Amino acid sequence: MRLWGGRFTGETDTRVVDFTRSIEVDRALALDDLAGSAAHVRGLGLAGLLDEAEVAALIAGLGALRAEVEAGTLAWDPGLEDVHMNLEAALVARIGPLGGKLHTGRSRNDQVATDLRLWARRTIDGLDAAVLGMERALVGLGEREGDAILPGMTHIQPAQPVLFAHHLLAYVEMLERDRDRLADCRRRANVSPLGSGALAGAGYPLDRESTARELGFDGVTANSLDSVSDRDFVAELLFAVALGMVHLSRLAEEITWWSNPRFGFVRAADAFTTGSSMMPNKKNPDPAELVRGRAARVVGSLAGFLALLKGLPLAYQRDLQEDKPPLFEACATFGASLGVMAGMVETLAVDREAMRRAASEGFTTATAVADALVRLGVPFREAHHVVGRLVAAAEAEGCALTELGDGVIVAALAESRDSAVMGLAGDPELPAALREAATLDAALVSCDVIGGTAPRRVSAALVAARARLDGVGG
Ligand code: ARG
């Protein structure tokens, strides 16, 4: 069925109807579409194109449709292509030919651009709240397990000890940047294209700024061609969401490793694990694995969308209809992933002993021992060499740096030709001081800079994060 089409004599081929239809996807824009239509109707009234009674009747009709959409009772007609045509037809069916005035000075091109910006705005607000929820889960776990010590890694090899809370707070930083990116995207999305018409601007003296205000936009777009073809905000939102998924995926990857009994650092709660159909022993962190897997799909949505845009001349092209499936799917995936990861993190059981044991392996405090020598006047390069000898000696003896005997330490120092080291060699307190510097706790305390893992810095960071989270709603 054609809603319009004086030019046409024949019916649309059913294959074309099926192929071009988007109602299954864009019906998610129904409430945004109705809000945009209501603002447009008021704008037509202000411009003198509708009288007061007409405005009132149209607004009432749109309000009734809104109630039907909210109640889920509106029957969508797949023959009517998209959400815009469905709602216009439904309006005409309910209030009669007056409904035919709704589309005055409007095209589906500026209409869908408006709807999608409204959708993006409210979706961003929902995602922001979900990101905050994830941050709260991480900070909560950090507060609960404040003293737990992880073997910090570089190259997936034991590097230096760090507080587990410090590690969790690193993800809070990433998520805060995600929030910032979402807010930035929201700012650029929150301008009104309504009144741009099909591409050249509406042919009536519509007050675009007043319509924009009514819809809560911060302003209006400046160029009608750009208004109907700009989907930068979609690309930006997809990027913000894709990077957010990448962050969650990195954490998901860590949780899967930490859950492996070889590490045994954490155990996911039963509610966040699944079993195997064959192996009775299995308890798998599947939600984390699926977050990692879905991150791949979201990255694909971003790449696919950029490819979609790159060949499009001005202005609107039907290709743009394909913006919605990747955007909707990516945002839904990010929201769901944040929810499941927050639940998993909140309920994670932590084995501090296993973490501490692992942090003590691999001579992770060697840097702290070298730093202790530097504080006694040894040049860092020499200190690095001397401690390297101590590590080799401990490895040969199969012991930790804290377990090295005085004799081994003195012998390693005695190999050095450095005057500062030679000056220290006779100090009877030195071996004990170096063993003390090699303890996990001393190593942690020594990293006492802004952003470092010293316990007092991490406690302050947790307090600051908690205060910030308490200060924002949601
Ligand atoms: N369903 C279309 C979309 O999502 C609406 C705009 C269609 N405009 C047109 N001239 N065919 O992009």
Boltz pocket constraint, residues with backbone or C-beta under 6 A from the ligand:
constraints:
  - pocket:
      binder: B
      contacts: [[A, 22], [A, 26], [A, 82], [A, 108], [A, 109], [A, 112], [A, 317], [A, 318], [A, 320], [A, 321], [A, 322]]
      max_distance: 6.0
